[in-house]
Amino acid sequence: MFREIRFYDDYTDAVTAPWWLFCLLGLNFILLGVLIVIFPELLAYLAAAFLLFNGLVLLLVGWKFRRFKKLYRGWRETRWQP
């Protein structure tokens, strides 16, 4: 029973690890909205910067999830042998 609880603890820790990246994306959305309201003439430049930044952050999130998937496969192969 304790082995299963530890699994869920490890799983939750790994899935929520990039929480700060999601917060960064949310703050970027808010900042972009405020800047567009203040400087509507710079809309194209702000949108381009926003897309580049968020693309990089999403690549980081994807990389973290890919790493987690590899760790999970290794954990599953070593612990759940029939």
N, C-alpha and C positions, 0 to 999 in steps of 0.2 A: 504494500500500500504506500509506503513512504517513497518508494522509487517512482511511483506515478505522480505523487505530489511534487517531487523534485523536478520531474519532467515538465510539468506545467509552470513551475516557477522559472525554470530555464527558458522555456518557450516565451513566456510573458516578458522576461527581461530582454530577450533578443529582439522581439517584435517591437517593443517600445523604445529600443535604444536610440533610433534616430528621431526622437520626439522634438529635439531642438531644431532639426532641419524642417519639420513641418511648421513649427512656430515661426521660423525664419521666412518661410513661404507666405504665411498668413500676414506677417508684418510687412512684407514686400507688397502684397496686394493692397493693404491699407495705405502705405506710403504712395504707391502709384496713383491710387484714387485721389488722394489729397493733392498731389503734385499736378495732376491733370486739371483739377478744379482751379488751382491757383495759376497754373501756366498752360492754358489750353493751346497756345500756339506751338508748344514743344511736344505735342502729342506723339508724333512719329518717333522722335528721339527717345522719349520716355518709354514708349511701348517696346522699342527695339532693345533698350537696356534691360527692361523688365523681362522680356523673353529670353535674352541671353543669360541673365542671372538665374532665373527660375529653371532654365534648361540645365545649367551646371548643378544646381541643388538637387534636381530630380535625378541626375546621373549619380550623385553621391548616395541618394536614398536607394536607388537600384543596386548600386555596388554593395551597400550594406546588406540588403536583402539577399543578394547572390551569395555573399559570404556566409550569411546565416543558413542558407539552404545547404551549403557544403558542410557546415558544422553539424547541422541536423542529420544529414545522411551519415556522416561518420559516427555520430552518437548513436543513431539507430542501429547501424551495423554492429557496433561493439556491444550494445546492451540488450538487444532484443533477438538474440540467437536462439532458435528453437532447440 
